[in-house]
Amino acid sequence: MSFNITVNGSAHTLTFKQPDANIDGSDPVDVGNGYRLYVGTENDPNSFFGFQDLNADPTPVSITGVPAPGTVYYFAVSGINSSGFESRHSNLVPLAVNP
């Protein structure tokens, strides 16, 4: 999956889209149960400290409660199929919170 973070003043908005194909060229995962957004403060997918489940429509998500100015947060997204299985994480995307 790919996604892009844009910052508008103090509002942090995350947008992403489902890929057109998997890495091996097969059809992308069925995301009947939506997406899972992960957050952490290290550039390591094994260090996420929180997540939020999102609906299957990948509309822009407002990131609220980012409390520590000067901290870099890393986000990743996974898809959850209608059987409840989760895909691999997307790439990590950093967001630096300005003081």
Secondary structure as a PSIPRED ss2 file (coil, helix, strand):
# PSIPRED VFORMAT (PSIPRED V4.0)

   1 M C   1.000  0.000  0.000
   2 S E   0.000  0.000  1.000
   3 F E   0.000  0.000  1.000
   4 N E   0.000  0.000  1.000
   5 I E   0.000  0.000  1.000
   6 T E   0.000  0.000  1.000
   7 V E   0.000  0.000  1.000
   8 N E   0.000  0.000  1.000
   9 G C   1.000  0.000  0.000
  10 S C   1.000  0.000  0.000
  11 A E   0.000  0.000  1.000
  12 H E   0.000  0.000  1.000
  13 T E   0.000  0.000  1.000
  14 L E   0.000  0.000  1.000
  15 T E   0.000  0.000  1.000
  16 F E   0.000  0.000  1.000
  17 K E   0.000  0.000  1.000
  18 Q C   1.000  0.000  0.000
  19 P C   1.000  0.000  0.000
  20 D C   1.000  0.000  0.000
  21 A C   1.000  0.000  0.000
  22 N C   1.000  0.000  0.000
  23 I C   1.000  0.000  0.000
  24 D C   1.000  0.000  0.000
  25 G C   1.000  0.000  0.000
  26 S C   1.000  0.000  0.000
  27 D C   1.000  0.000  0.000
  28 P C   1.000  0.000  0.000
  29 V C   1.000  0.000  0.000
  30 D C   1.000  0.000  0.000
  31 V C   1.000  0.000  0.000
  32 G C   1.000  0.000  0.000
  33 N C   1.000  0.000  0.000
  34 G C   1.000  0.000  0.000
  35 Y E   0.000  0.000  1.000
  36 R E   0.000  0.000  1.000
  37 L E   0.000  0.000  1.000
  38 Y E   0.000  0.000  1.000
  39 V E   0.000  0.000  1.000
  40 G E   0.000  0.000  1.000
  41 T C   1.000  0.000  0.000
  42 E C   1.000  0.000  0.000
  43 N C   1.000  0.000  0.000
  44 D C   1.000  0.000  0.000
  45 P H   0.000  1.000  0.000
  46 N H   0.000  1.000  0.000
  47 S H   0.000  1.000  0.000
  48 F C   1.000  0.000  0.000
  49 F C   1.000  0.000  0.000
  50 G E   0.000  0.000  1.000
  51 F E   0.000  0.000  1.000
  52 Q E   0.000  0.000  1.000
  53 D E   0.000  0.000  1.000
  54 L E   0.000  0.000  1.000
  55 N C   1.000  0.000  0.000
  56 A C   1.000  0.000  0.000
  57 D C   1.000  0.000  0.000
  58 P C   1.000  0.000  0.000
  59 T C   1.000  0.000  0.000
  60 P C   1.000  0.000  0.000
  61 V E   0.000  0.000  1.000
  62 S E   0.000  0.000  1.000
  63 I E   0.000  0.000  1.000
  64 T C   1.000  0.000  0.000
  65 G C   1.000  0.000  0.000
  66 V C   1.000  0.000  0.000
  67 P C   1.000  0.000  0.000
  68 A C   1.000  0.000  0.000
  69 P C   1.000  0.000  0.000
  70 G C   1.000  0.000  0.000
  71 T C   1.000  0.000  0.000
  72 V E   0.000  0.000  1.000
  73 Y E   0.000  0.000  1.000
  74 Y E   0.000  0.000  1.000
  75 F E   0.000  0.000  1.000
  76 A E   0.000  0.000  1.000
  77 V E   0.000  0.000  1.000
  78 S E   0.000  0.000  1.000
  79 G E   0.000  0.000  1.000
  80 I E   0.000  0.000  1.000
  81 N C   1.000  0.000  0.000
  82 S C   1.000  0.000  0.000
  83 S C   1.000  0.000  0.000
  84 G C   1.000  0.000  0.000
  85 F C   1.000  0.000  0.000
  86 E E   0.000  0.000  1.000
  87 S C   1.000  0.000  0.000
  88 R C   1.000  0.000  0.000
  89 H C   1.000  0.000  0.000
  90 S C   1.000  0.000  0.000
  91 N C   1.000  0.000  0.000
  92 L C   1.000  0.000  0.000
  93 V E   0.000  0.000  1.000
  94 P E   0.000  0.000  1.000
  95 L E   0.000  0.000  1.000
  96 A E   0.000  0.000  1.000
  97 V C   1.000  0.000  0.000
  98 N C   1.000  0.000  0.000
  99 P C   1.000  0.000  0.000
